[in-house]
Amino acid sequence: MNSLPGVLVAGGTGALGTAVVRELLDSGYPVTATWVIEGERDRVREELADRESLSLVEADLLDPAVADAVVAGVEGLGAVVNLVGGYAETGHVHETNPDEFDRLLALNLRPLFLLARAAMPRLAEAGGGSFVGVSARPALRPFPGATAYATAKAAVLALIQALDVEWKARGVRANAVLPSVIDTPANRRSQPDADYSKWVQPSEIAKVIRFLVSDDSAVTSGAAIPVYGRA
């Protein structure tokens, strides 16, 4: 029997998600990863086909019932890593469509809230654990044209810090990592003239997340950890 707790990685089949899942599996954690895009699921199945301790679950984590079911289905849950989110450049505030503002806020914040709502009591009842979210550098250093995104990621950070206040005394740590631009195929396509050497690799962020999941981070909670690379 595996002595390490189960880890739920929400959004575990994207570029960052795959790196996080691989890092956790390599460290001996059983992982449940959620997906919504079949092509991503199939790629992860192929890349990690030999990993018996990986479970892939289809899940729309904007739905409270789905979030509850996913959390309940993870055996020996000891950590939750939420990577569900998204970016869009919406223009300056007076140019931002209200529906797009609401969409980005929901996409980046609602899954985190619903997973925390389901998981924090269970983690506390088990004696403690770890909850990790992904904010972003624009939450602290906004740039023009991304009002909705910066607001959403600032809200993610605020929620993580609220979870820290509410649950730290019961042994559940809540922390956030703050990337800048992650070196992914999608980001390279959208910024073909960028200096990629300054971007952070998904595998580098994955190591930080693995630390936050592990008992090595037992004294760390409420943190906003920059993972900016060299940008």
C-alpha positions in Angstrom: 0.0 0.0 0.0 1.3 3.5 -0.9 2.2 5.4 2.3 1.7 8.8 0.6 -1.7 10.5 0.5 -3.8 10.8 -2.6 -3.5 14.1 -4.5 -6.3 15.6 -6.6 -4.9 17.7 -9.5 -7.7 19.7 -11.0 -7.0 20.6 -14.6 -4.3 17.9 -14.7 -4.0 17.4 -18.4 -2.9 20.8 -19.7 0.8 21.7 -20.2 1.3 22.7 -16.6 -1.0 20.0 -15.3 0.9 17.2 -17.1 4.1 18.4 -15.6 2.6 18.6 -12.1 1.0 15.1 -12.4 4.3 13.6 -13.6 6.3 15.3 -10.8 3.9 14.0 -8.2 3.8 10.5 -9.6 7.6 10.4 -9.8 7.6 11.3 -6.1 5.3 8.4 -5.2 2.0 10.1 -4.8 -1.2 8.5 -6.2 -2.8 11.1 -8.4 -6.3 11.8 -9.6 -6.3 14.3 -12.5 -9.4 15.9 -13.9 -9.9 16.7 -17.6 -12.4 18.4 -19.9 -10.6 18.2 -23.3 -10.5 14.7 -24.8 -7.3 15.4 -26.8 -5.5 16.4 -23.6 -6.7 13.3 -21.8 -5.5 11.1 -24.6 -2.1 12.7 -24.7 -1.7 12.2 -20.9 -2.8 8.6 -21.2 -0.2 8.0 -23.8 2.6 9.9 -22.1 1.9 8.3 -18.7 0.5 5.0 -19.8 2.7 3.0 -17.4 1.6 4.8 -14.3 -0.8 2.6 -12.3 -1.3 5.2 -9.6 -2.9 7.7 -12.0 -6.6 8.1 -12.4 -8.2 10.4 -15.0 -11.7 11.8 -14.3 -13.8 14.0 -16.6 -15.1 16.9 -14.6 -16.7 20.3 -15.2 -15.5 21.9 -12.0 -17.8 24.9 -12.4 -20.6 22.6 -11.2 -20.8 22.2 -7.4 -22.1 18.7 -7.5 -19.3 17.6 -9.8 -16.7 19.2 -7.6 -18.2 17.4 -4.5 -18.2 14.1 -6.3 -14.6 14.4 -7.5 -13.3 15.3 -4.1 -15.3 12.4 -2.5 -13.9 10.0 -5.1 -10.2 10.5 -4.2 -9.1 7.7 -1.8 -6.9 8.9 1.1 -7.1 12.5 0.0 -4.2 14.5 1.4 -3.8 17.4 -1.0 -5.7 19.3 -3.7 -3.9 21.3 -6.5 -6.2 23.5 -8.6 -4.8 24.4 -12.0 -8.1 25.2 -13.7 -8.1 28.7 -15.1 -7.6 30.7 -18.2 -6.3 34.0 -19.7 -7.8 36.4 -22.1 -6.8 40.0 -23.0 -10.0 42.0 -22.6 -8.8 45.5 -23.1 -8.8 48.5 -20.7 -11.6 48.6 -18.2 -13.9 50.7 -20.3 -13.4 48.3 -23.2 -14.1 45.1 -21.2 -17.3 43.3 -22.0 -19.1 42.5 -18.7 -19.9 39.0 -19.8 -16.2 38.3 -20.5 -15.3 39.8 -17.1 -17.8 37.5 -15.4 -16.5 34.5 -17.5 -12.9 35.0 -16.5 -13.7 35.5 -12.9 -15.8 32.3 -12.8 -13.2 30.3 -14.7 -10.4 31.2 -12.4 -12.2 31.5 -9.1 -15.2 29.2 -9.0 -13.4 25.8 -9.3 -11.0 26.9 -6.6 -13.9 27.8 -4.3 -15.9 24.7 -5.0 -13.0 22.4 -4.5 -12.0 24.1 -1.2 -15.7 24.0 -0.1 -15.6 20.2 -0.6 -12.1 19.4 0.4 -11.1 21.5 3.4 -13.4 19.8 5.9 -12.2 16.4 4.7 -8.5 17.3 4.8 -9.0 18.6 8.4 -10.8 15.5 9.5 -8.0 13.4 8.2 -5.5 15.3 10.4 -4.3 17.9 7.9 -3.2 18.4 4.3 -2.4 20.8 1.6 -4.4 23.0 -0.8 -2.6 24.7 -3.6 -4.0 27.3 -6.1 -2.5 29.2 -9.0 -2.7 32.9 -9.1 -0.4 35.0 -11.4 2.1 37.8 -11.3 -0.6 40.3 -12.7 -2.5 39.8 -9.5 0.3 41.9 -7.9 1.6 43.7 -11.0 -1.2 44.3 -13.5 -0.5 45.3 -17.1 -2.8 47.3 -19.4 -5.4 45.3 -21.3 -5.9 42.5 -18.8 -8.2 44.0 -16.3 -10.5 41.0 -15.9 -7.6 38.5 -15.7 -5.7 40.5 -13.1 -8.8 40.9 -11.1 -9.6 37.2 -11.2 -6.1 36.2 -10.2 -6.1 38.7 -7.4 -9.3 37.1 -6.2 -7.7 33.6 -6.3 -4.9 34.9 -4.1 -7.4 36.5 -1.7 -9.3 33.2 -1.4 -6.1 31.2 -0.7 -5.3 33.6 2.1 -8.8 33.4 3.5 -8.5 29.6 3.5 -5.2 29.9 5.4 -6.9 31.9 8.1 -9.8 29.5 8.4 -8.0 26.2 8.3 -4.4 26.5 9.3 -5.2 25.9 13.0 -6.8 22.5 11.9 -3.6 21.5 10.0 -4.6 22.3 6.5 -2.1 24.5 4.6 -3.2 26.8 1.8 -0.7 28.4 -0.6 -0.6 29.9 -4.0 2.0 30.0 -6.8 2.2 33.0 -9.0 3.7 32.3 -12.5 4.5 34.9 -15.1 4.5 33.5 -18.6 4.8 29.7 -18.7 6.7 28.2 -21.6 3.9 26.2 -23.2 3.2 25.5 -26.9 0.1 27.7 -26.7 2.0 30.7 -25.3 4.7 30.3 -27.9 2.1 30.4 -30.7 0.6 33.5 -29.2 3.9 35.3 -28.7 6.2 34.1 -31.5 8.7 36.9 -31.1 9.2 36.6 -27.3 12.5 35.6 -25.6 11.5 32.2 -24.5 14.7 31.8 -22.4 13.1 34.1 -19.8 9.9 32.1 -19.4 9.4 29.6 -16.7 9.2 25.9 -17.5 6.2 23.8 -16.4 8.5 21.3 -14.8 10.1 24.0 -12.7 6.7 25.1 -11.3 5.8 21.5 -10.8 8.7 21.1 -8.4 7.5 24.0 -6.3 4.0 22.6 -6.2 5.3 19.2 -5.2 7.1 20.9 -2.3 3.8 22.6 -1.2 2.0 19.3 -1.4 4.7 17.5 0.7 5.3 17.5 4.4 8.5 19.5 3.7 6.2 22.6 3.5 4.6 21.9 6.9 5.5 25.4 8.2 4.3 27.2 5.0 0.8 28.4 4.7 -0.8 31.6 3.3 2.1 32.1 1.0 2.1 33.8 -2.4 5.1 32.2 -4.1 6.5 33.8 -7.2 7.5 31.4 -9.9 8.4 34.0 -12.5 11.4 32.4 -14.2 13.7 35.1 -15.5 11.0 37.3 -16.9 
